[in-house]
Amino acid sequence: MTGFKNFLLRGSLVETAVALIMALAFAAVVTTFTAWLTSLIPGLDAAFDRSTLSGAFLNALLSFVAVGAVVYFAIVLPYTKAKERWFPSEEPGAPADVALLTEIRDLLAQRTGGPTV
């Protein structure tokens, strides 16, 4: 079970899934906007009904916002809290390896009587 937890939380699986969901939702917005834009070109009036296209664009835009809200509150927030709980981020400041190297440098400088940098 630990391996599966690491797979879900350490990898970029959830970030990739969220990006795919949002990209697919945004594709509908782009498609309806493009259809509306091409309906404004003279000569293509017969192919599109302008009155339904503006409603379809608004519908796609509202659907995108709704999908974004659901994804954020149902996936992103719980994922962030779970990731922080099981894999806490490092404290601000120097990373552990840099702090260790600094400590070694200072100890060697004390031992040899040289100045610390």
C-alpha positions, -999 to +999 in steps of 0.1 A: +000+000+000+029+023+007+042+019-029+008+029-043+006+059-019+040+070-031+030+065-067-001+088-063+014+115-042+051+117-052+047+115-089+029+139-111+000+117-118-027+139-101-012+171-116-013+155-151-049+142-146-061+177-135-043+193-164-060+169-188-095+175-173-091+212-175-077+211-210-106+190-222-131+215-206-113+244-221-113+227-256-151+231-256-148+268-249-123+272-278-144+252-301-176+273-295-156+305-297-141+295-330-176+286-343-189+319-332-159+338-347-163+320-381-200+328-381-190+365-383-171+359-416-193+369-446-202+340-468-204+315-439-237+328-425-257+299-438-236+274-419-240+288-384-269+302-364-255+333-345-282+333-319-275+298-307-237+302-309-236+330-284-256+309-260-234+278-267-203+299-260-217+311-227-228+276-218-193+263-225-177+291-205-199+284-175-193+247-178-155+253-178-158+274-146-180+247-130-156+219-139-127+240-126-145+246-093-153+209-089-118+198-098-103+223-074-125+215-044-128+177-050-093+169-063-067+196-058-074+206-022-076+170-008-046+161-028-026+190-015-036+183+021-027+145+017+006+153+001+015+177+029+005+152+055+024+122+042+053+141+025+058+174+043+078+200+025+113+210+038+115+238+062+125+272+046+162+280+046+192+260+035+185+224+023+198+197+046+227+188+024+239+224+022+236+229+060+256+197+065+283+208+041+284+242+059+288+225+092+316+203+079+334+234+065+331+252+098+344+222+117+374+218+094+382+255+096+382+253+134+404+223+133+430+238+111+427+273+126+417+289+093+390+315+088+354+305+081+339+319+049 
